[in-house]
Amino acid sequence: MDTNEQRNTITVKIIVHGKNVLQKSELTKAMEKRVDEKKKKDLLQQKVNRRNSFEKKLEAQALKIEKECDDKQGMEEKEIPEFLKIRAKVYSSHKITPETQE
């Protein structure tokens, strides 16, 4: 880097940070860098959380609907007597329908 580029870089840093970078200690620079990274990470996390809350609600609703469907199917299966289930299996395995039996 030539001196002109260095001067431009320092000028940009002064404008961005509001203080001469050369006057800051290494610890201060490191702490500011860490704070900036944390802010960026927090903003990114907030974006992810906003999106995830919507997805979580959709997932919860889908699970609720699926559970209700399973409950209804379970109730329907419980209402059918066992001998009818066996009769249906026999007819389906032999490909006989009650109408063709008569």
Secondary structure by P-SEA (a helix, b strand, c coil): ccaaaaaaaaaaaaaaaccccccccaaaaaaaaaaaaaaaaaaaaaaaaaaaaaaaaaaaaaaaaaaaaaaaaaaaaaaccaaaaaaaaaaaaacccccccc
